[in-house]
Amino acid sequence: MFGLEGAAIAELAATVHEAFLDLAGEQDPMLNFDDPLAPTFEEALAQTLTASERDRFEEHARAVLASGTPARRTLATAYLLAIRP
């Protein structure tokens, strides 16, 4: 998740990731642009983790970000087609 995966927080990251996967049908923000209900990252942390788990997750995230080593992963690809007039 956001390049923050690691053995130290693997189970916590999986739990938080499920908060985004639980959106289904009409609540899916990719299908319903008029009423996006996707939680923010902070809301997902609050919904899925206890206070001590959140602290552990945030501590790990800060350490990874401070070291400058988070892996960047591209999850989307765009194809562009142009026709000269």
Backbone as CSV, one residue per row, in Angstrom:
resi,resn,N_x,N_y,N_z,CA_x,CA_y,CA_z,C_x,C_y,C_z
1,MET,0.838,-1.167,0.000,0.000,0.000,0.000,0.887,1.235,0.000
2,PHE,0.864,1.977,-1.061,1.624,3.220,-1.201,3.119,2.997,-1.019
3,GLY,3.607,1.804,-1.289,5.018,1.524,-1.129,5.451,1.340,0.307
4,LEU,4.502,1.191,1.222,4.831,1.067,2.643,4.764,-0.361,3.145
5,GLU,4.618,-1.320,2.233,4.525,-2.703,2.661,5.817,-3.142,3.332
6,GLY,5.687,-4.045,4.205,6.852,-4.602,4.880,6.377,-5.605,5.903
7,ALA,7.259,-6.480,6.278,6.897,-7.526,7.230,6.426,-6.933,8.549
8,ALA,6.956,-5.764,8.911,6.615,-5.155,10.193,5.137,-4.780,10.288
9,ILE,4.538,-4.401,9.151,3.139,-3.959,9.200,2.269,-4.646,8.156
10,ALA,2.696,-5.778,7.647,1.968,-6.452,6.568,0.514,-6.710,6.932
11,GLU,0.271,-7.218,8.131,-1.113,-7.525,8.522,-1.930,-6.252,8.712
12,LEU,-1.305,-5.187,9.180,-2.019,-3.914,9.348,-2.344,-3.298,7.993
13,ALA,-1.401,-3.347,7.071,-1.631,-2.807,5.730,-2.752,-3.568,5.027
14,ALA,-2.791,-4.872,5.193,-3.853,-5.680,4.579,-5.210,-5.310,5.156
15,THR,-5.265,-5.061,6.447,-6.520,-4.680,7.099,-7.005,-3.330,6.585
16,VAL,-6.109,-2.379,6.476,-6.479,-1.048,5.980,-6.892,-1.128,4.515
17,HIS,-6.181,-1.930,3.742,-6.499,-2.090,2.318,-7.922,-2.616,2.129
18,GLU,-8.367,-3.471,3.020,-9.722,-4.031,2.930,-10.794,-2.964,3.067
19,ALA,-10.505,-1.868,3.777,-11.479,-0.786,3.912,-11.820,-0.205,2.543
20,PHE,-10.845,-0.180,1.646,-11.085,0.336,0.304,-11.729,-0.712,-0.593
21,LEU,-11.452,-1.994,-0.335,-12.033,-3.055,-1.141,-13.488,-3.328,-0.780
22,ASP,-13.895,-2.926,0.415,-15.256,-3.187,0.868,-16.300,-2.339,0.155
23,LEU,-15.872,-1.334,-0.584,-16.817,-0.511,-1.333,-17.363,-1.351,-2.479
24,ALA,-18.674,-1.422,-2.567,-19.262,-2.263,-3.604,-20.462,-1.571,-4.230
25,GLY,-20.749,-1.964,-5.442,-21.943,-1.495,-6.132,-22.029,0.012,-6.249
26,GLU,-23.128,0.566,-5.781,-23.374,1.997,-5.919,-22.425,2.846,-5.087
27,GLN,-21.786,2.274,-4.074,-20.859,3.035,-3.245,-19.480,3.153,-3.867
28,ASP,-19.201,2.376,-4.884,-17.880,2.411,-5.520,-17.677,3.772,-6.176
29,PRO,-16.684,4.541,-5.722,-16.490,5.888,-6.266,-16.110,5.898,-7.741
30,MET,-15.632,4.786,-8.274,-15.315,4.728,-9.696,-16.569,4.565,-10.545
31,LEU,-17.665,4.157,-9.930,-18.919,3.968,-10.656,-19.948,5.040,-10.340
32,ASN,-19.790,5.741,-9.239,-20.774,6.720,-8.802,-20.069,8.037,-8.506
33,PHE,-19.896,8.849,-9.551,-19.162,10.097,-9.398,-19.937,11.162,-8.637
34,ASP,-21.268,11.023,-8.572,-22.080,12.039,-7.889,-21.990,11.936,-6.370
35,ASP,-21.660,10.769,-5.850,-21.651,10.561,-4.397,-20.473,9.681,-3.992
36,PRO,-19.232,10.185,-4.141,-18.085,9.349,-3.792,-18.011,9.111,-2.293
37,LEU,-18.003,7.863,-1.919,-17.997,7.505,-0.511,-16.702,6.825,-0.084
38,ALA,-15.677,6.904,-0.907,-14.408,6.282,-0.545,-13.838,6.996,0.675
39,PRO,-13.399,6.238,1.661,-12.836,6.879,2.854,-11.475,7.498,2.547
40,THR,-11.146,8.540,3.276,-9.793,9.077,3.182,-8.870,8.070,3.842
41,PHE,-7.579,8.241,3.650,-6.630,7.310,4.262,-6.749,7.368,5.786
42,GLU,-6.918,8.558,6.319,-7.064,8.711,7.774,-8.335,8.023,8.272
43,GLU,-9.429,8.149,7.516,-10.676,7.479,7.901,-10.527,5.960,7.851
44,ALA,-9.819,5.469,6.830,-9.599,4.021,6.722,-8.779,3.512,7.901
45,LEU,-7.757,4.270,8.305,-6.971,3.881,9.480,-7.851,3.848,10.728
46,ALA,-8.673,4.879,10.902,-9.534,4.968,12.088,-10.579,3.848,12.115
47,GLN,-11.097,3.464,10.941,-12.137,2.438,10.867,-11.597,1.036,11.127
48,THR,-10.345,0.805,10.766,-9.859,-0.568,10.766,-8.840,-0.903,11.841
49,LEU,-8.172,0.101,12.405,-7.104,-0.183,13.357,-7.402,0.421,14.724
50,THR,-6.880,-0.227,15.757,-6.979,0.332,17.103,-5.958,1.466,17.217
51,ALA,-6.018,2.218,18.298,-5.103,3.343,18.492,-3.649,2.884,18.505
52,SER,-3.368,1.785,19.181,-1.978,1.307,19.232,-1.520,0.787,17.873
53,GLU,-2.429,0.151,17.114,-2.082,-0.311,15.767,-1.826,0.869,14.835
54,ARG,-2.669,1.911,14.948,-2.461,3.123,14.140,-1.107,3.743,14.434
55,ASP,-0.758,3.809,15.719,0.539,4.373,16.098,1.679,3.569,15.483
56,ARG,1.561,2.240,15.543,2.596,1.370,14.975,2.692,1.552,13.465
57,PHE,1.547,1.632,12.806,1.502,1.820,11.355,2.120,3.163,10.979
58,GLU,1.705,4.227,11.672,2.218,5.564,11.367,3.707,5.683,11.654
59,GLU,4.166,5.039,12.712,5.591,5.058,13.046,6.407,4.402,11.925
60,HIS,5.918,3.271,11.428,6.594,2.597,10.326,6.567,3.457,9.065
61,ALA,5.410,4.041,8.752,5.282,4.876,7.556,6.225,6.072,7.619
62,ARG,6.311,6.708,8.774,7.216,7.859,8.915,8.672,7.445,8.700
63,ALA,9.043,6.291,9.237,10.422,5.817,9.086,10.742,5.526,7.620
64,VAL,9.813,4.891,6.912,10.031,4.570,5.501,10.106,5.841,4.673
65,LEU,9.192,6.766,4.909,9.189,8.014,4.151,10.415,8.863,4.450
66,ALA,10.860,8.872,5.695,12.038,9.644,6.073,13.300,9.089,5.423
67,SER,13.338,7.781,5.211,14.519,7.176,4.598,14.542,7.382,3.092
68,GLY,13.406,7.803,2.527,13.335,8.047,1.092,13.279,6.795,0.250
69,THR,12.821,5.688,0.830,12.818,4.427,0.094,11.454,3.863,-0.265
70,PRO,10.353,4.594,-0.151,9.102,3.932,-0.527,9.101,3.589,-2.014
71,ALA,8.589,2.416,-2.326,8.530,1.978,-3.719,7.347,2.642,-4.394
72,ARG,7.582,3.200,-5.548,6.488,3.803,-6.292,5.980,2.780,-7.291
73,ARG,4.691,2.579,-7.271,4.086,1.626,-8.189,3.016,2.332,-9.001
74,THR,3.053,2.161,-10.279,2.033,2.747,-11.138,0.912,1.736,-11.274
75,LEU,-0.290,2.161,-10.934,-1.429,1.264,-10.982,-2.297,1.504,-12.205
76,ALA,-1.959,2.501,-12.997,-2.780,2.824,-14.156,-1.891,3.025,-15.374
77,THR,-2.461,2.748,-16.523,-1.779,2.980,-17.781,-2.738,3.727,-18.685
78,ALA,-2.238,4.727,-19.351,-3.072,5.489,-20.282,-2.526,5.308,-21.686
79,TYR,-3.416,5.122,-22.625,-3.038,5.021,-24.019,-3.563,6.249,-24.741
80,LEU,-2.731,6.844,-25.545,-3.079,8.064,-26.240,-2.992,7.821,-27.740
81,LEU,-4.015,8.209,-28.451,-4.031,8.078,-29.899,-4.293,9.462,-30.466
82,ALA,-3.451,9.896,-31.362,-3.629,11.207,-31.991,-3.655,11.040,-33.504
83,ILE,-4.487,11.844,-34.122,-4.582,11.839,-35.570,-4.321,13.262,-36.040
84,ARG,-3.338,13.401,-36.903,-2.994,14.723,-37.429,-4.095,15.152,-38.415
85,PRO,-4.613,16.383,-38.223,-5.693,16.852,-39.129,-5.183,17.146,-40.525
